[in-house]
Amino acid sequence: MSADSFDILRKVTTATITTMLLKKGIRRCWMNGPKPLVLGGERIVGPAFTLRFVPVREDLATPESWASPISTRAAIEDMPEGVVAVADAMAVPSAGIFGDILCARMKKRNVAALVTDGVAAPASVNGLTFVGWQQPIGCGGCAVFPGDVIVVDDDGAVVIPQNLVDFVAHEGAEHELYESWVFGEVEKGVKLPGLYPPNDEAKARYAAWRKARG
C-alpha cells in the first residue's frame, strides 16, 4: 500500500469502501461481528496480520501451550509496526483470544488495531486452538489474506483485497466528493432521480462545481 493510498483511505468511510468493492464484484468484504469497543475513534487503516484458530483440541489447547513457539505470544512478537491484527476466533462465544496484557504488548509494538469475531472473558483454550499466523483466514464471514488492507471505523471493519487498494482509495475519495455535492443539491430541493446515481445533466453540473472549487 502506497503512502498516498494510506492517507486517502483514512478519509474514506467503510460504507463507501463496500460500494467501491461492489463495483469490482466483491460482496463479502464486510466483517460481521467486529464492532469498536469505544465509539468516536479515528479511522484506522493497515495491512492485515492474520491469526488462525481452529476448534478446541484438548490435548493441544492447554495453558502450557501459551509457552509454545506456536502461540499468540510468539505471533505478537512477529507483528510489524502499523499492521491490523485480524484473528479468526470462529465466532466462538466462550473463548477470549486476547486479554489486557497481550493487548498492551501489541500496543507497545505499535500494532494499529485488533479485529476479531470473538470476544469473551474465558481464556481462548476453553474453546479454541491457536495454530499459526500469516495464513489465509476467515473473520466475520470474510476471507482475509496476509497483506490485504483492513479499514475500521465506528461502523465496523472492511477488508480490501491487496490488488484493489489503489482503486478503492482513489475511486472512494471521488465518490465521497460527489456525495458531498449531492447533499448540497438535496438541501436545495433537487429530486433524487437523475441525481443519485447521476444522469448526464447531473454529471455536467457536478463537473462544473468541481472545477469551480479547484
N, C-alpha and C positions, 0 to 999 in steps of 0.2 A: 504494500500500500504506500503510495507516494505521500509526502507531507501535504501536498495540495489537496488530495482526496481526503486525507485525515481531517484537515481543517474544515473542509466543506461539510463532511458528514457530521461533524459536531453541531452543525446548524440545521440539519435536516431531520425532521421528525420520523419516528419509526413508522407512523402511519403512511407517510409519503414514500418511505423506502419500500413498504409492502406493495404499493401501487406500481412503483418503478419495476420491481421484480415481476409483478404480474404481466407487465408488457413483454417480458422475456419468457413467459410461460412458467415462472416459478411460483407455485401456490403454497407450498409447505415451507414457509420461511419464518412464520410467527411461532414462537415457543409458547405452548400452552402451559400455564402454571407459574413460571417465574414472574414475580412482581417485586418492585422496590420495597425494601424494608422501611425506608423513610421517603416520603414524597418531597418534591421540591428540590431535588438534587440536580446537578448539571448532567447533560447528556454525556455518556461515556462511549468511546469507540476504541476498539483494539482487536488485534488478531486473536483467534481462538487458540487456547491451550487446553486440550481435551483431557478429561479424566474419566476412566471407564470402570464401572462397577458391573457385576453380574449377580444373579441371585445368590443368597447365602449358601455357603458350603461349610458346615460346622467344623470340619477338620482344618479349614484354612482361615475362616473368619473368626479369629480369636484376638484377645487383647495382645497376645505375644506377636501377632502379625504386624503390629504397628512399628516394630523394630526391624522388619524385613527390608531388604533392598528394594522390593516392590511394595511400596506403601505410599500413603498420601503424604507422609512426611518427606520421603525421598522425592516425590513429584514436586512438592512445593519448592524444594531446593534447586530444581531444574527449571523453574519458571523464569523466563526473561522479563525484564522490566517492561511494563506497558501492556502486557497481554491481558486478555479477559479469560479467566479460567472457567471452563464450561464442564460441568460434571453431570454425567448420566446416572442419576440415582434411581432410575426406573420408576419414578413416581411412587416409590415405597413410602408409605405414610409413617412408618415406625422406625426409621433409621436416619439419624442426623449425620451428615458426612463430615462437617467441619464445625469445631467449636471455637471459642474465643481465642485460644492460644494459637491454633493453626491459622485463623484469620489474621491475627496480629502479626504473625510471621510473614504472611502473604503481603500485608500492608507494608511491612518493613522492607520487603523486596520490591516494592513499588508495582505490585500487580494491580491493574486498573480496577478490576471487579471480579466477582464470583457470581456465576449464573448456574442455577441448578433447579431440577424439578422435584427435589425432595428436601424438606426441612423438618426436623423433629429433634426432641431432646435426647432420646436414647442413642447410644453410640452406633456407628454405621454397621459394626459387626453383628448387631442384632438382626439385621435383615439383608445385608449386602456383603459381597466380597470384592475388594479392590483388586483389579488385575492389571492395570497399566495406564500409561499416559501417552499422549500424542498419537492416538489411534482414532479412526473414524468412530463416532458415537451417535446415539440418538438422544435428544434432550427436548422435552416438551413436544414430542411428535415431529421433530425436525432432524434431518441428518446434518451433522456438523463434522467437518473435516479440519484437521490442524491447518491453520493459516487462513481459514475463512474469516471474514470480518464480522464482529459482533457489535451491534449498536443497542444500547439500553437507555431508556428514559422513563418518565413517570408512567407511561402506558405499559411498558414491558420490554421484551427483548426480541430482536430480529437477527437472523443470520443471513449474511450476504456471501454468496459463492465468490471465491477469490477472483475468478476471471470476470466478474461483473462489477467489481468495486468501482472502477473509474466511471463506468456508465451510470451506475446508480447515483454516485456523488454528483456528477455534473447535470444529469437529467433531473435528479431530485431537486437540486438548487433552482433550476429553471422552472420546474413545476411549482415550487413554493412561491417563487416570484410572481408567476401567473396567478396563483390563488390569492395573493395579496391584492392584486389588481381587481380580481373578481369580487373580493369583499367590498372594495370601494364602489364597484358598479352596482352591487346588490343594495348597498346603502342608498344609492341614488334612485333605487326603484326599478332597475333593469331586471327583466324576467330571465329565468334560468335557461329555458330552451334557446339554443344558439350561443349561449354564453359559457355554459359549463356542462359538457365539453363545448369548445368554441367552434362556430362556423367561420366562414371566410371573412365575414364582416367584423366579427369579434377579434379574430386574429389580426386584422389590419389595425383596428383601434388599439389593441394591446401593443403591437409593434411600434405604433406612433408614440404611445405612452412610455414605452421602454426607451425609445430613442431620446425622448424629451428629458428623461431623468438621468441620461448619461449612462 
